[in-house]
Amino acid sequence: MILVFIETRDGAIKKGSLEALSEAKRRGAELGKELAAVFVGTVPDTTASEAFSFGASKAFVLESPALAAYSAQGFARALATLIGEEKPSALLFSATAMGKDLAPRVAADLGVSLVSDCTKLAVKDGRLHFTRPIFAGKALLTCTLKASPALATLRPNIFPLEPAVPSNGAIVRKPVEIPDGLVRGKVVEILREAAAEIDVTEASVVVTGGRGLKGPEPFVMLKELAALLPHAAVGASRSAVDSGWIGHQHQVGQTGKTVSPDLYLAIGVSGAIQHLAGISGSKFVAAVNKDPEAPIFKVADYGIVGDLFEVVPHLIEELKKLRG
């Protein structure tokens, strides 16, 4: 059996989890393994059953009053309990903020290894082979894991969604015992941005601002640009975040979030190696920078050498014309 941890937000399954489920379906078919989804917490049948549309034959729902809100300790204990009962050969996560937090803890609890931020899975000689970028994206490492289950996180926006023929599966609800004191942190409130912006890791287009914006006000211009593009989000370089121009949740790069959009727009971003490591999965990169020697142009598919304060307003104007 291959298990896939399914992350939900506001009652909906996150796209990265469906991508992981789709890839698990493809590799499971090669291995002859059953595919099952695993939810943790309060999940209605209507949400759990969505996993069947992506190839899962079972949907485990692990329940406990202590799992009403996310906690790494509680969720890891629940998953470790299920793994002890079902003995899967692999457990996959999407490499979201939650997946990156939870997967290492599950691996530690089980005493097994973890391959993080995978960009490719393959089957060879009856075993899963995992590929991930190393050395800030300059090389790729392919490895196998000796211990069972094999744990891995999969980079979002890399693995194609592949809905299966609609089918019925079994929803298996399992009560989980979470010992008192295990969960040491408690969620007391969730604060959301007023605009309910798309997370950069899930966006099809990421518009990122860097030091060249010279302050927080120009990010309003980038938000206007992003609003004119389909499924777009606003990102930022570390220097912009460290300067307090925009929140850390927007940071893209090795010390921020790794993104893999269809289009990455780098506005006033020089392209430090740590930043480039976080955008290596982007399908197309376009950059605007007044410095023709900026490192970002070495990886950009398209580049404009010019003043962003002149270029971006023109882009916004042209996009408005296209949208009528």
C-alpha positions, 0 to 999 in steps of 0.5 A, spaced: 500 500 500 502 507 498 499 512 503 498 519 501 497 524 507 491 529 504 492 536 507 485 540 507 484 548 508 477 550 509 474 544 508 477 543 501 483 539 499 489 542 497 492 542 490 499 539 492 495 533 495 492 532 489 498 532 485 501 527 490 495 523 490 496 523 482 503 521 482 502 515 487 497 513 483 501 512 477 507 509 481 502 505 485 500 502 478 507 500 476 508 497 483 502 493 483 500 497 490 493 499 493 493 507 493 490 510 500 489 517 502 489 519 509 486 525 512 487 527 520 482 531 524 475 533 522 473 531 515 466 530 512 465 524 508 464 529 502 471 531 502 474 524 504 471 521 498 474 526 493 480 522 494 477 516 490 476 521 484 484 521 484 485 513 484 485 512 492 481 505 493 481 507 501 480 514 505 483 513 512 480 519 517 484 519 523 480 522 529 481 525 536 478 531 539 486 533 540 486 533 532 481 538 531 487 543 529 494 542 526 499 540 531 506 536 528 506 532 535 499 530 534 498 529 527 505 525 527 502 520 532 496 519 528 500 517 522 505 513 526 499 509 529 496 508 522 502 506 519 503 501 525 497 498 523 497 498 515 504 497 514 504 501 507 511 501 503 511 508 502 508 515 505 508 521 501 506 528 502 506 535 498 512 539 500 507 545 503 509 548 509 505 543 513 508 537 509 515 540 510 513 540 518 510 534 519 514 529 514 520 530 518 517 528 525 513 522 522 520 520 519 523 521 526 517 517 530 518 511 525 526 511 525 526 512 518 529 516 512 525 522 508 527 524 501 524 532 501 522 536 496 522 531 490 521 533 483 521 526 480 519 519 482 520 513 478 520 505 479 526 501 477 527 494 479 520 494 483 523 500 488 521 507 488 527 512 486 526 519 488 529 525 485 531 532 488 535 538 487 541 539 491 547 544 491 542 550 491 539 546 485 545 546 481 545 538 481 540 532 482 540 527 486 536 520 485 536 515 491 532 509 494 530 508 501 532 502 505 527 502 510 520 501 510 515 505 509 519 510 504 517 517 506 518 523 501 515 530 500 513 532 493 514 539 490 508 542 488 506 544 481 511 539 478 507 533 478 501 533 473 494 532 476 490 526 473 483 525 475 481 517 475 475 514 472 470 516 478 469 510 483 467 509 490 471 507 495 471 505 502 472 511 508 475 508 514 474 512 520 479 510 525 479 513 532 486 515 535 489 516 542 493 522 543 496 522 550 495 528 554 501 532 554 503 530 547 501 536 544 505 542 547 502 547 542 495 550 541 492 554 536 488 559 539 486 563 533 488 563 525 489 570 522 488 571 515 490 576 510 484 580 508 485 579 501 485 571 502 491 571 497 493 565 494 499 561 497 505 562 492 507 555 492 500 553 489 500 559 484 500 558 477 503 565 476 508 568 481 510 576 481 516 577 485 518 584 488 526 585 490 530 590 493 529 594 486 522 596 489 525 601 494 520 600 499 513 597 501 509 602 497 510 599 490 508 592 492 501 595 491 503 595 484 505 588 484 498 586 487 495 590 481 499 586 476 498 579 479 490 581 480 490 581 472 493 574 471 490 568 472 491 564 479 497 569 481 500 570 487 505 576 490 512 573 492 518 577 495 525 576 495 529 575 502 531 582 502 524 585 501 522 581 507 527 583 511 526 590 510 519 589 512 516 591 506 512 585 506 510 579 510 515 573 511 509 568 508 511 571 501 518 570 501 521 565 495 528 562 496 532 557 499 530 560 506 523 562 504 518 558 500 520 553 493 515 555 488 514 551 481 509 556 477 508 556 470 510 563 469 515 566 474 515 574 474 522 577 477 521 584 478 527 588 481 530 581 483 537 581 482 537 573 483 542 571 489 543 564 488 539 562 494 533 565 491 534 562 484 534 555 488 527 557 490 525 558 483 528 552 479 522 548 478 519 554 474 517 553 467 518 560 464 522 565 468 521 573 466 525 578 469 525 586 469 531 589 472 535 595 470 542 592 471 544 588 465 549 583 469 544 581 474 544 574 475 537 573 474 538 574 467 542 568 466 536 563 468 530 568 465 527 565 459 525 573 457 528 579 460 527 586 460 533 591 462 529 597 464 526 601 470 521 597 473 517 603 475 516 604 467 515 597 465 510 595 470 505 600 469 506 599 461 505 591 463 498 593 467 496 597 462 496 592 456 493 587 461 487 591 462 487 592 454 487 585 453 482 583 459 477 588 455 
